[in-house]
């Protein structure tokens, strides 16, 4: 126990320097993935046959291949055709594209859970199809999707750890460096795990608060 605490006192400050990079990577990727996921969901549910197949192909491609492979392809593969991104940007793109595929399916399931009669009723009241989706279907769907979306947000926060494989200096990369210098991989990755646990628990608590604040009787469940 004393070894664990003394190791933390010495190396924890350096480990914590990776937290801002980890959070920046996560916030950018999960936000971009949110909007791309909504677009993919709209294309699959309301976009017609052509957009349905395009969005479905995208979703199956990114859900059916490992994120690590996608990240390597963007960072190491695309330079062969003249497209070059730095490590951080490559990681953001990979996590965004991967997350969007999963978020799209969460949104699709949430939209389909809203009774279709509400869309018909909105159209009967004089709304256009887009107005009915925007003002009637989407607000309910976004409330219903929070529990599933919370799970995706936490998963993507943990997935930021694979960015160290292409040189992003986040928590895992710093832990690897400290472990190589001290040869004490046990304690350094134990502390890294604790940092990730604190981050994911904080995100879960925040999203739980959002879920409670947006709860509407008869529309969402607690």
N, C-alpha and C positions, 0 to 999 in steps of 0.2 A: 504494500500500500504506500509506504514511504517513497519507494522508487517511482511509483506512478505519479505521486504528487510532485516530487522533486523534478521529474522529467517535464511535467506540465508547466511548472514555474519557469523552467529554463527555455522551453521550446514553444509553449502555447502562443505567446505573442507573435512569433513568426508564422505559426500555422494560421492565426487569425488574419494575417495580411492577405490570405487567399479568399476570404469571405466576400469582400466587395466585388472581386472578379466573378466569383461563383454566382452571386446575386444579380449582377449586371447581365451575365450570360442568360440566366434563367428568366429574368423579367422581360428582356427584349424578345427572347425566343417564345415564351408562353403568350406574350401579347400579340406578336405577329401571327403566331399559330392560331390564336383565337379568331382573328379576323379572316384569315385564310380558311380556317375550318368552317366558319359561318358561310363563306362564299361557296365552298365545296358542298356544304349541306343544302344551300339554296339550289345549286345546280342539280343536285341529285333528286331533290324532292319536287322542285317547281320548274326546273329549267328545260324540260322537254327531253326527247329521246337522245339527241346528240350530246347535250351537256350532261345528261345522266351517265352516258357511257364514258365520257371524258373524265368526269369526277370519280366514277367507280374505278376506272383504270388507275388513276392517281392513288386513290385510297388503298387499293389492293397492292400496288407497287411498294408503297412506303410502309404499309403494315406487314408486308410479306418478306421484307429484307431487313437485316440488322442495322440499327442506327450507326454502329461502328463502321460498317461497310460503307454506308452512305457518307459518313464524315470523311473517311479515307478517300472516297471517290471525289468528293468536292475539293479536298485539300491537296491530294496527290495526283488524282486522275485528270481533273479539268485543266491543269497547266499544260498537259500534252496537246490540248487543242487551243491553247492560248488564253485560257480563262484562269486568272490567278487571284486568289484571295489570301489574306493573312490568316493566321491560325484562329484568332478570335472570331473573325467574320465567318470563316468556314464552319466553326462550331455553331454559331448562331443560325446559319442557314440550314445546317443538317438537323438541328433540334427543332427548328421552326417547321420545316417540311415534314418531319416525322410526326411531330405533335399535332399538326393540322389534320393529318389523316385520321388520327384517333378522335380528336375533338369533333371533327365532322360527323362521325358516327354517333357520338354522344348527343350532339345537337339534333341529328336526324331522329334518333329514338325519342328525344324529348318533344320535338315538334309533332311526331306521329302519335304521341300520347295525348295531345290536345284533341278533343272531339272535332272531327271534320265539319260537323254541322255549324260550328262557330264561324268557320270561313264562309260557308254558304250564307249564313245569316248576315255577316258583315257585307257581303256582296249585295244581298237583297236590300240593305240599308243605303246603298248607293256608293259604297267604297269600291275603288279599283282593287284588282287582285293584289298589287303591291301594297296599297294602303291597308288592306285587310291583314296581310301577312305582318306588316310592320307594327300596326297598332293593336291587333287582336291576338294573333298566333305567337309572334316572337316574344312579347313580354311574358306570356305564360310559360313558354318553352324555356326561356332563360332562367326563370325561377325554378322550374322543375329539374333543370340540368345541374344545378349547383352541387349536389352530392357526388355525382359522377365526375363532374369537371374538377372538383376538389381532389379526387383521386389522381386524375391526370396531372394536375399541377404539382402534386407531391412527387409523383414518379419522375416528371421532367426535371425537378430540382435535383433528384438523385442522379439522373442521367447526365447532368452537367459534369459529373466526375470523369466521364470517359474523354472529355476534351483534353485531358492531360496527355493523351496518346498522340496528339498532333502539336503539342507544345504550348498549350494554354496554361498559364501559371495560376491555376486555381488551387483549391484546398488539397486535392489528391496529388497534384504535381509537387506542391511544397512538402507534403508528407513523404512522398517518395524520395525527395532530395534530402530531407532530414534523416530518413531511415538509412540512406546510402552513406551519409556522413557519420552517423552514430552507430550504425549496425544494430539499432534497437527498433526493429520494425513492429514489434509487439506493442510497445507503448505508444509509438507515434500514430499507428493506425487505430489504436484504441481511442486516442484523443481525437483523431479525425472523425471517427464514427460518432463520438459524442457531439462534435460540432454539427455534423449532418443531422443528428437526432434533434438537437435544439432548433435548427432551422426548419426542419419538416414539421416539428410539433408546433412551432410558432405559426407556420403557414396554415396548418390544419385548424388551429384555434381561431385564426383570423377568418378563414372561410366558413367555419362553423358559426361565427358571429354574424357574418353576412347572410348565411342561410336563415338564421333566426330572425334577423331584421327584415328579410324579404318574404317571410312566411305569410301566406294568405290562406285563410280557412277555405277548404274546398278546392283549392288550386294546387297547393303544395302540401307535402307531409313533413312532419318533424320526427 
